[in-house]
Amino acid sequence: MMHSKHLTRGADDPDFAPVVLFAFNRPAHTKQTLDALAENSLAARTRLIVYCDGPRDQRDSSAIAAVCEIVREARGFLSVELRVSPQNKGLAGSIIEGVSNVCEEYGRVIVMEDDLVTSREFLSFMNKALDRYETEPGVWHISGWNYPIPDDGLGDAFFLRVMNCWGWATWQDRWHHYRKDTDALINTFTPSDIKRFSLNGAGDFWKQVQLNESGQINTWAIYWYATIFKNNGLCLNPAVSYVLNIGHDGSGTHGSKSKGTYDSRLCEKPEVILPNSIIESTMAIQRIATFLNGLKPTFIQRLRGKIVRTLKGMIVL
């Protein structure tokens, strides 16, 4: 691991959580992410640690070099540290290792990927929540993003069993429990667990575990959700997102072309009221389930797709 570091101006306040950003081969996305993060009101008092994964092959090298140059030129933070891997670890491996290292170093962490644009109050919200719930054992995770659901009646933030990974934070004593063990999940989750885990079938969360088991995908986030779930933990969510994902253009490792589907306006409130009662919001669960169910193809859409695929298979080229 190669490290390079430069300091920028700002009052050194160790109480503000460091931001760890995971980057790879998307310089344009990385620049947008860094530019927005630097506009945050707490950026000048925040340490930024960037992990850049190594190339899969020679074609990645120039793009990774461009990403590293953008990181080295970043300004507006208390410090910027670049940690470049000589080998390709993949997104899952990079995040598991990087979050573990930074948690060990600082005790808490705010986690970003290279395709997330934040509001100017993102760092304020995350740090306030980290401070507020640090000694609350039932709170395991702080999310910066929320589903584009109606926010009336939800307050400024609410608790949820589901973990969202587009801009998030946690503490070392919670992350310490993280395990990526597919067999253990398959063997210990009951049918009732699977139902609750997947929001009564609205979400594809358990399917992600199965896809990891079959080797079709290799992800990390579903195991963090499972860790939280098995420990009866809850995740704090903002009612209105502080994060916009700009990676739904097919450019990411696990990216898909679903631009706009998960977008919502960005919250710019400088002051928020965090909930005192650590209880899951049934209203939020219902609205998220409705949103997720609305993304599923109808019977007619599935039938039409099957017909199209069948006709294409009949065409002889």
N, C-alpha and C positions, 0 to 999 in steps of 0.2 A: 504494500500500500504506500503510495507516494503522497506526501502532504505538502501543501503550500499554503501560506497564511499571510494576510495583510490586515492591518488594523485601520479603522476609520474613526472619526470623531464620535463621541458619545459618552455619557456618564456610565461607568461600569457598575451595573446593578445586578448582582448574582441571583436576585430573586426572580428575574424574568427568565422564562423557559427558553432554551435554545431552540432554533428551528433547524431541523435536519431535512434537507431536500434531496430527493433521489432523481438523478438525471441519467441520460444515456446518449441518444443520437439525434435529438430534435432541438437544434439551436434556436429556431424561431419561437417554439413553444417555451423553451427555457427562458429566453429573454423577456417574453411577456409575463411569465410567472415572477421573475426577479424584479421587473419594473413595478409591477403592482404591489409586491411585498414591500419594496423599498418606500412606497408611499404611505405605508401604515404609520400611525402615530407613535408606535413603540419601536419602529425599525431601528432607530439610532441607538437603542438600548438593548438590542437583541443580537446575540451571536448567531451567525448563519454557518452551518456545516453542510457542505454539499458532497454527496457521494456520487461519483460518476462511474458507471459500470464499464468494463472493458469490452473490446470489439468481439463480435461473433466471427467476423472474417474481415478481410482487408477493406471491404466496402464501407464498413462502419468507421474506420479510422479517421477519415477527414471530418466527418460530422462530429465525432467525439472531440476532436481537437478544437473544432469551432465552439462546442459547448464549453469546454474548459477555458477558452479565451474569454468567453462572455462572463463566466463566473469570476475569473481573475479581475475583470474590469468592473465588477459590481461595486457599487458605492451606496452609502446610506445606512449601513449596518454597523453595529459596534465592532464586529470582526467578521471576516469571511475566511473560512477554511475549506480547502478543496482536498478531498480524499479520492484519489483515482485508483481504480483497480486495474492491474495489468491483465487480468483474465476476466472473461465474461462469466458472471455469476447468475445472471438472470434477475428479473425484478424481484421475485420472491426471495431468493438468496440474499440479494443486496439489502432489502428492507429488513429482513429478520436480523441479519448481522449488524446493520447500521443502527437500528433502533435499540438493539441490545447494548451496543457499545456506548451510545450517547446517554442512555438511561443509567448505565453504570457510572458514567462520568459526572452527570448533572442531577440525577434523581428524578427528572421529569423531562418531557420532550414534546415538541410540536412537530408533527410529521407532514411533509408536503411531497408531492410528485411534480414533475416538470411540465404539467399541462393544467395547472390550477391557477386561476386568476382570483385574487382575494379583494374584498372590500378594504377600505382604509381602517376599519375597526376590527378586522379579523384578529390581530394579535391582542388587542385589548380584551375582546371577548374570551379568547382562549386562556389568557393569563388570569383573568378574573375567575373563571371557572376552575382552573387548576388550583388557585389559592382557596377558593370557597369549599371545594369538596376533597381536598387532599387528605383530610382525616376522617372522611366518610367512607367506610369500607364497602358500602353498597354501590358506590359509584366507581366505575372502572374505566370510563372512556368519555372524552369530550369530542363531539363532532362539530365541524365548522359548516357542514353542508346539510341541507334538509331536502326531502322530496318536494316538488312543486305542488303542494297541497294548500287548501284554504287555511290561513293562519288565525282566523278569528276564533277567540275562545281558548287559544293555546298559551297565551301569555307570551313573554319574550323568549322563553325556553321551556322545555319539558323533558321528561325522562321516557326512555324507550329501551326495549330489550335488544333491538337490532343495532348493530354497529355499522356506521357509515365511514368510509375510508378516504373521502375526498377532503383532505385537510382535517387532521385529528390530533388528539393529544392524550397522554396518559402519564402514569407515574411508574417508577422502577419497581415498586413493590407489587403492582398489578401485572405489569408486563413480564415480570419474573416467572409467572405461571404459564406463559405462552408455550404451547406445544403444537407442533405440526405432526400429528400422529393419526393418519387416516384410519388405520385398523382399530385403534382405541375408540374412535368415534363410532365406527360401524358397529363395534361390539357392545358399546355402552348406551347408545341412544335408543330409547324405547320408542314405540310407535307414537306415544303421547308426546315425547320430546320432539320427535321429527315434525309433528303437526304444529306445535307451538313455535319451533325453530323457523318454520317456513310460513308463519302467519296464516295457518289453516289452508295452506296451498296457494296463497296469493303470491308468495315469493318463490324464487327458484333456488333458495339457499341450500337445501339438502341435496339438490341435484348437483350443485357445485362440489360438494363432498364426493359424490359418486363419480363425477368426471375426473376429479383428482385421483380417485382410486383406480380408475381405468387407464390413467395416463394421458387422457385427452387434453387436460390442462394441468398447469403447475402453478398454483396460486398460494398466497399467504393469508389474505384477509379473512377468508371463511373460517380459518382456524382460530383467528383472534376472536371472531364473533362466537365461535363454539366454546372457546375458553371462558369468555365472559358469561355465556349462557349457562354453562355447567356449574359456574360459581355463583349463580343467581345474581349476577351483577347487572347494573343498568348503565345506559349511555345518555349523557346530556346532549340534547339537540336544540339548535336555535329554531325558532318558529319560522324565521326568514333566513335564508342561506347567507353566509359570509363568503361563499366560494362558488365559482363558476368553472365547470370543467370544459376546457377548450380542446380536449383531445379526442372528441367523438368524430374524427375525420378519417379514421382508419390508420392513423399514424403510429399508434401505441402498440406495446407488446400484446395486450389483450383488448385493444381498441376495437370499437365497432362504429359503423357509420349511422349513428342515431342522433345526429346533431339536433339540438333543440328540445329533445324529448324530456330531458331532466333539468332544463334551464329554468331559472326563476330570477327575479330581481335580487340585487345584492343589498343586504342590510347595512345601513350607514349610521345606525343609532349609536351615539357616543356613550350612552348610559343604558344599561339593561338591568332588569330585575330577575334574579335567578330564583328558582323555586326552592322553598325550604323543605317541603315534604318530598321525600325520595320515594315516589310512587309512580309507576308507569302510567302514562296518559292513555286511557282507553279511547278517547276521542282521536288522538293522533294515530293509534293503531288502526282504527276503523278507516280513517282517511287515507292512510298509506296503503292499506289492503285494497281499497277501492281504486286508488291510482294504479297499483300494480296489476290488478285484474283488468283494468282498462287497456293495458298494453298487450294483453294476450289476443291472438287472432281469434276471430269468431269461427264457428263451424263452417260458415259459407266461405270465409277467407281460406281456411285450411283445405276445404274441398277444392276451391279454385286453384290453389297452389299445387295440389296433388294432380289435378287434371293437366295443368301446364307442364309439370315435370314428366307426366306420362307421355304427353304429345311430343315433348322434346326427345324422349327416349325412342320414339317411333321414327324420328327423322333420320334418314341414312345420308351421311355426307360422303 
